């Protein structure tokens, strides 16, 4: 096996392996309790939990659809949702700090004649809103934890660290987005870094003229967002509704297990779990999120078996099932690309070398 191929496999599979080891260490000692809890689960509430997972992905798609519309690139509604769905789930298996999801989104959008600069602009706008709303949820969880608890505890410091990490990332995105000179400098550095990585893996590089065109499209997209910023509250509303649906997935997972809790308890555990999902090494915070949620809820009086099972149901409905389902959505999106034409007459034998074959 070539060294480049080995590097690729390690980048993809090593984080997944680490997550599975953490998850296995969490599940195996409590397997009996999990099985007993699942036996009593109510199917109706499980259905509601899964339903809100579907609705959540629709709101993610709506946010991307709205941003692209603001930027003057309107996509068919269901195509936008499909692209957002696939690009979001990619990050759950390839831990790259969001880069893998962005690359997938940019690729699918480029096949629909949307420039990379516009893809970057839309992704940054959506990411800023996602992290800002997440920081508000974490802050709320911290405040509620302080009200319910007499001491600060480790969860308080975890909450502070989570808020600082999330807000710092959102601040950096905003700064790079709106500060022209800083953006230009870092765009050049990232371009150089990406070219080094590409050359190490494939002996190819991105042409200089492609980078210049990308910078021009990015600047154009930023100016458009600034001019039409009063339309952004609609995007923020979609992002808020997406996070509400996330919380409801977990709420109905607990309802299915016969666990009833106060809303403040639900939000505290959810917030602590979401802090773990921002760890860039682990895909979707796999293992770490379940451990944090279980510790939080069991510390607030929820039986450990029910707390762990509910977090696993949340992982199954919001991460795993959508991730496998995205394979078929991706296939459908590739078939619907403008150049993917099954109705075209096949070329004669010997003249197919110049035909672009969809990958």
Phi and psi in degrees as a GROMACS rama.xvg file:
@    title "Ramachandran Plot"
@    xaxis  label "Phi"
@    yaxis  label "Psi"
@TYPE xy
-66.641  152.906  UNK-2
-62.3443  -38.1281  UNK-3
-62.4466  -42.1115  UNK-4
-64.7506  -38.1151  UNK-5
-64.5747  -40.3884  UNK-6
-61.5367  -43.7856  UNK-7
-60.0846  -45.2894  UNK-8
-67.0181  -38.2727  UNK-9
-65.7539  -41.2406  UNK-10
-61.3182  -33.4506  UNK-11
-87.0661  -47.694  UNK-12
-92.0712  -26.7578  UNK-13
-61.5299  -47.6493  UNK-14
-62.1524  -36.9638  UNK-15
-63.3692  -41.0619  UNK-16
-63.5756  -42.7286  UNK-17
-60.8678  -43.4501  UNK-18
-63.2315  -41.7302  UNK-19
-65.9963  -35.8231  UNK-20
-63.8905  -44.8166  UNK-21
-62.157  -45.8757  UNK-22
-64.7255  -40.7697  UNK-23
-62.6705  -41.467  UNK-24
-65.2487  -24.7836  UNK-25
-84.6232  -41.0249  UNK-26
-81.495  -44.7512  UNK-27
-55.639  -47.6429  UNK-28
-66.0902  -19.4932  UNK-29
-113.436  18.5859  UNK-30
-60.7119  -41.2086  UNK-31
-63.3121  -43.5918  UNK-32
-64.6801  -37.7115  UNK-33
-64.4455  -45.3489  UNK-34
-62.2662  -44.4766  UNK-35
-64.1159  -36.5494  UNK-36
-69.0237  -41.8845  UNK-37
-63.7602  -34.0066  UNK-38
-60.1568  -28.9279  UNK-39
-97.1144  4.66244  UNK-40
-65.9867  141.364  UNK-41
-91.6227  118.316  UNK-42
-57.7536  -35.6485  UNK-43
-61.9182  -44.4959  UNK-44
-71.3409  -31.7031  UNK-45
-63.1016  -39.7099  UNK-46
-62.6074  -43.3184  UNK-47
-63.5068  -38.8882  UNK-48
-60.7776  -46.3977  UNK-49
-66.7585  -38.0406  UNK-50
-60.43  -42.0735  UNK-51
-70.92  -22.8525  UNK-52
-65.3352  -44.2568  UNK-53
-61.6977  -46.0215  UNK-54
-62.8612  -36.7754  UNK-55
-59.3101  -46.2355  UNK-56
-65.9137  -30.9265  UNK-57
-64.5447  -41.2062  UNK-58
-67.4851  -34.7032  UNK-59
-60.9713  -45.1554  UNK-60
-62.7757  -40.132  UNK-61
-63.4561  -37.1196  UNK-62
-64.7205  -42.2796  UNK-63
-67.8616  -41.1899  UNK-64
-59.824  -42.0207  UNK-65
-68.634  -42.7383  UNK-66
-63.9202  -43.6826  UNK-67
-62.6387  -36.2286  UNK-68
-65.3971  -41.3906  UNK-69
-60.6365  -37.0043  UNK-70
-80.3722  1.57547  UNK-71
83.7435  19.7727  UNK-72
-128.082  84.8497  UNK-73
-85.846  125.477  UNK-74
-102.734  156.442  UNK-75
-55.2208  140.021  UNK-76
-52.6615  -51.6534  UNK-77
-71.7105  -28.0612  UNK-78
-66.3691  -42.5465  UNK-79
-61.6589  -43.3382  UNK-80
-64.8135  -41.4335  UNK-81
-62.066  -43.9827  UNK-82
-66.0236  -43.6838  UNK-83
-62.9482  -40.3498  UNK-84
-61.1532  -50.7851  UNK-85
-65.4645  -46.8908  UNK-86
-65.3105  -31.8291  UNK-87
-70.1805  -43.8038  UNK-88
-71.7233  -24.3152  UNK-89
-57.894  -37.6033  UNK-90
-66.3032  -17.6393  UNK-91
-78.1485  -13.9944  UNK-92
-116.029  -22.534  UNK-93
-119.801  101.768  UNK-94
-77.9658  112.888  UNK-95
-147.203  22.0536  UNK-96
64.9405  25.5957  UNK-97
95.8619  -10.0152  UNK-98
-66.2043  -40.6582  UNK-99
-64.0745  -40.021  UNK-100
-66.0261  -41.274  UNK-101
-63.1687  -42.9277  UNK-102
-61.1246  -41.2948  UNK-103
-64.6069  -44.0546  UNK-104
-62.9142  -45.4304  UNK-105
-62.9424  -38.1257  UNK-106
-65.5586  -47.5902  UNK-107
-66.2445  -37.043  UNK-108
-70.3668  -36.5622  UNK-109
-64.238  -30.4904  UNK-110
-69.3603  -13.9124  UNK-111
-109.594  27.0618  UNK-112
63.673  31.0808  UNK-113
-104.331  118.725  UNK-114
-60.8822  155.923  UNK-115
-62.0014  -35.2212  UNK-116
-60.3919  -39.3012  UNK-117
-68.7664  -37.9085  UNK-118
-61.4581  -43.8457  UNK-119
-63.476  -45.4757  UNK-120
-58.9682  -47.9696  UNK-121
-63.941  -40.1343  UNK-122
-65.435  -40.9441  UNK-123
-66.0389  -43.8937  UNK-124
-59.5639  -47.9845  UNK-125
-64.0476  -43.2008  UNK-126
-62.086  -41.3589  UNK-127
-59.9051  -46.2581  UNK-128
-65.4118  -40.8281  UNK-129
-59.4545  -47.8058  UNK-130
-72.9602  -32.2263  UNK-131
-66.4365  -44.2278  UNK-132
-66.8654  -39.5399  UNK-133
-61.2132  -40.7588  UNK-134
-63.0708  -36.882  UNK-135
-64.5602  -39.8991  UNK-136
-63.9798  -42.5424  UNK-137
-65.2793  -42.4744  UNK-138
-60.4579  -44.1182  UNK-139
-60.5946  -43.0333  UNK-140
-61.2577  -40.1834  UNK-141
-63.0973  -46.7322  UNK-142
-61.1154  -45.2794  UNK-143
-63.6224  -37.755  UNK-144
-64.1742  -39.9102  UNK-145
-66.8869  -37.2066  UNK-146
-67.5313  -39.522  UNK-147
-81.0334  -22.8399  UNK-148
-113.338  146.13  UNK-149
-80.8037  -27.2555  UNK-150
-110.75  166.512  UNK-151
-74.6085  -51.7676  UNK-152
73.237  168.439  UNK-153
-65.0172  -32.7777  UNK-154
-62.2613  -31.2193  UNK-155
-64.36  -45.7563  UNK-156
-70.8576  -33.2469  UNK-157
-62.6694  -40.886  UNK-158
-63.078  -43.0926  UNK-159
-61.3666  -46.0298  UNK-160
-61.9144  -40.2721  UNK-161
-65.0141  -44.6328  UNK-162
-62.1983  -44.9823  UNK-163
-62.7783  -41.1896  UNK-164
-65.1953  -46.0533  UNK-165
-66.657  -46.5744  UNK-166
-67.381  -35.0396  UNK-167
-63.637  -42.7646  UNK-168
-64.894  -43.7552  UNK-169
-64.1468  -39.4686  UNK-170
-64.0273  -42.614  UNK-171
-62.1085  -41.8139  UNK-172
-61.3923  -45.1594  UNK-173
-63.8785  -43.3571  UNK-174
-62.0603  -48.1129  UNK-175
-66.3  -29.8322  UNK-176
-71.1721  -43.8599  UNK-177
-102.902  -16.6963  UNK-178
-91.2654  106.725  UNK-179
-60.7472  -50.2077  UNK-180
-64.1632  -44.8379  UNK-181
-63.4121  -42.362  UNK-182
-61.158  -42.302  UNK-183
-63.3856  -42.987  UNK-184
-63.5383  -47.8584  UNK-185
-72.9333  -30.6775  UNK-186
-62.1734  -41.3404  UNK-187
-65.4709  -40.523  UNK-188
-65.9508  -42.7337  UNK-189
-65.8431  -39.694  UNK-190
-58.6952  -45.4202  UNK-191
-64.4207  -41.708  UNK-192
-64.9182  -44.4602  UNK-193
-61.5761  -40.3073  UNK-194
-64.0387  -38.9067  UNK-195
-62.7216  -42.5459  UNK-196
-66.7443  -44.5611  UNK-197
-59.6146  -41.8269  UNK-198
-67.9916  -36.1551  UNK-199
-65.287  -33.6471  UNK-200
-92.2949  -38.8631  UNK-201
-129.084  1.44647  UNK-202
59.1378  27.5671  UNK-203
-122.727  159.828  UNK-204
-138.407  157.805  UNK-205
-82.2034  126.246  UNK-206
-61.7676  149.603  UNK-207
-58.8822  -40.902  UNK-208
-65.8374  -29.5234  UNK-209
-67.0737  -40.2481  UNK-210
-64.9729  -42.1992  UNK-211
-63.0665  -41.5923  UNK-212
-64.2467  -39.8868  UNK-213
-61.4865  -46.103  UNK-214
-59.2722  -40.8401  UNK-215
-64.2924  -44.4269  UNK-216
-66.5731  -37.1798  UNK-217
-64.2617  -45.2957  UNK-218
-62.4168  -40.339  UNK-219
-63.2266  -42.6508  UNK-220
-64.545  -40.2803  UNK-221
-64.3744  -43.028  UNK-222
-62.5252  -37.2707  UNK-223
-65.3965  -43.8466  UNK-224
-61.5401  -42.766  UNK-225
-63.3837  -39.0942  UNK-226
-71.8872  -29.5079  UNK-227
-116.184  32.2308  UNK-228
-63.6737  -21.1093  UNK-229
-72.3894  -8.99993  UNK-230
-91.3466  -6.95022  UNK-231
-70.2275  -25.4213  UNK-232
-55.2112  -29.4836  UNK-233
-64.8222  -41.6559  UNK-234
-62.6369  -45.08  UNK-235
-59.636  -38.2983  UNK-236
-64.4319  -42.598  UNK-237
-62.2868  -40.6665  UNK-238
-65.5674  -41.919  UNK-239
-61.2322  -43.81  UNK-240
-64.5836  -34.5785  UNK-241
-61.7519  -46.2123  UNK-242
-66.9744  -36.453  UNK-243
-61.3726  -42.2714  UNK-244
-62.4787  -37.8052  UNK-245
-58.3189  -46.0584  UNK-246
-64.6066  -37.352  UNK-247
-69.1551  -29.1191  UNK-248
-58.2465  -48.2179  UNK-249
-68.9145  -38.5522  UNK-250
-58.2037  -48.9461  UNK-251
-74.604  -22.7952  UNK-252
-63.8204  -43.4313  UNK-253
-67.4087  -38.759  UNK-254
-60.5311  -39.4838  UNK-255
-62.2816  -29.8572  UNK-256
-92.0224  5.66234  UNK-257
78.0869  19.0168  UNK-258
-101.713  119.553  UNK-259
-111.742  129.778  UNK-260
-140.395  163.091  UNK-261
-70.5295  151.364  UNK-262
-57.9302  -37.5386  UNK-263
-62.3098  -39.8207  UNK-264
-63.8531  -42.8471  UNK-265
-59.5955  -46.3593  UNK-266
-68.6482  -38.6333  UNK-267
-59.226  -51.1828  UNK-268
-63.7893  -40.2393  UNK-269
-63.3459  -43.7915  UNK-270
-62.6368  -44.6072  UNK-271
-64.902  -35.8176  UNK-272
-66.4375  -40.7584  UNK-273
-68.9592  -25.4252  UNK-274
-58.0494  -37.6475  UNK-275
-71.2848  -22.7977  UNK-276
-73.9771  -13.4938  UNK-277
-86.1082  0.243137  UNK-278
-68.5064  115.098  UNK-279
-70.3774  -19.7273  UNK-280
-72.7398  -38.0167  UNK-281
-96.1767  132.792  UNK-282
-66.8771  111.622  UNK-283
65.1087  18.9034  UNK-284
65.3448  25.1355  UNK-285
-56.2154  126.651  UNK-286
93.3541  -52.2442  UNK-287
-68.4757  -40.6571  UNK-288
-64.0471  -45.6939  UNK-289
-62.0852  -41.2222  UNK-290
-64.3099  -42.324  UNK-291
-67.0683  -44.3931  UNK-292
-62.9187  -45.123  UNK-293
-62.3674  -45.099  UNK-294
-62.9852  -41.0173  UNK-295
-64.9536  -49.391  UNK-296
-71.3796  -39.7374  UNK-297
-66.804  -32.3025  UNK-298
-69.1767  -18.8223  UNK-299
-102.329  16.5707  UNK-300
99.5939  -0.120481  UNK-301
-80.8078  133.149  UNK-302
-53.26  138.355  UNK-303
-57.8002  -41.7288  UNK-304
-60.6003  -41.3158  UNK-305
-71.4838  -39.5546  UNK-306
-63.3425  -45.6229  UNK-307
-67.9243  -42.1195  UNK-308
-63.4158  -42.1435  UNK-309
-62.7318  -40.7538  UNK-310
-66.8095  -33.7335  UNK-311
-70.8263  -37.1062  UNK-312
-63.0057  -42.4702  UNK-313
-59.2056  -44.5317  UNK-314
-62.5212  -42.7521  UNK-315
-64.3064  -47.9696  UNK-316
-77.0004  -34.7959  UNK-317
-96.0209  -24.3731  UNK-318
-112.441  -58.1277  UNK-319
-73.7869  -52.987  UNK-320
-60.4516  -47.1175  UNK-321
-60.6103  -35.233  UNK-322
-63.7127  -43.8309  UNK-323
-70.9823  -36.7689  UNK-324
-65.0687  -27.6479  UNK-325
-66.5192  -20.3098  UNK-326
-59.6187  -44.1042  UNK-327
-73.8865  -35.5367  UNK-328
-64.6402  -41.7878  UNK-329
-61.5014  -43.1883  UNK-330
-61.1589  -43.0117  UNK-331
-64.839  -38.0292  UNK-332
-66.3595  -38.9662  UNK-333
-65.8306  -37.9353  UNK-334
-68.6573  -27.1114  UNK-335
-88.6499  1.30486  UNK-336
-62.687  144.884  UNK-337
-53.2065  -37.5542  UNK-338
-85.5369  -3.4771  UNK-339
-91.286  90.7033  UNK-340
-118.811  102.481  UNK-341
-74.2889  -21.3681  UNK-342
-76.3201  -16.3556  UNK-343
-64.9545  144.656  UNK-344
-70.4918  137.881  UNK-345
-65.2991  143.93  UNK-346
-76.0137  160.039  UNK-347
-69.6448  154.282  UNK-348
-58.9432  134.038  UNK-349
97.1962  -10.5947  UNK-350
-116.559  21.9663  UNK-351
-99.2546  0.767587  UNK-352
-66.9414  -29.5275  UNK-353
-92.8379  5.4946  UNK-354
-85.6187  132.781  UNK-355
-78.0875  124.472  UNK-356
-101.496  119.213  UNK-357
-59.3096  135.754  UNK-358
